[in-house]
């Protein structure tokens, strides 16, 4: 089936550092979504992207829809302890029945 | 507006039993999707229901089934439980099928012993 390659799988960072993660695929997507999941909870939508090249911010978070429509990036600036969690990308394929394809997640851990 | 609710939050079953999980979508949302999440894995799509009809189905065995009621509430059933069915089961709702902004519930943590 269709897959999204999300990397890195996990990140250990210091508080205050910037974070970058990405998702890539060999397929073309109409929509890219970024979610965050806290332990014991369901994922929460952070940013939605609908156009190639689109750059959207949500506070300290910035995400971009790749110009080739096959990738997306999420950046977090000046990380804080509450940024800890698992970040998922999800994409809706150009030719699909609206089913979302999900990345395996990036686990963000802040070093004490 | 209340969010997506799932019941129960935690469940322990033994192999061979069956289980039913419930999901109430956000008021006004008519589409409900179910996902299975295991440690270190992304979300694996189970199925989507819209207006009481199954619209999409993932690659899961027939032991996994679901339904949706006229009030948009949905149930998921797993029969003949296996150890590998232990997972977090997430439900997500959207206003209508074909929209991409899914709102998730907190999930039901199923443990099969």
Interface residues (C-beta under 8 A of the other chain):
Chain A: X1 X4 X6 X31 X33 X35 X40 X41 X42 X43 X44 X45 X48 X88 X90 X92 X97 X98 X99 X100 X102 X103 X104 X105
Chain B: X4 X40 X41 X42 X43 X44 X45 X48 X55 X56 X59 X90 X91 X92 X97 X98 X99 X100 X101 X102 X103 X104 X105 X106 X107 X109
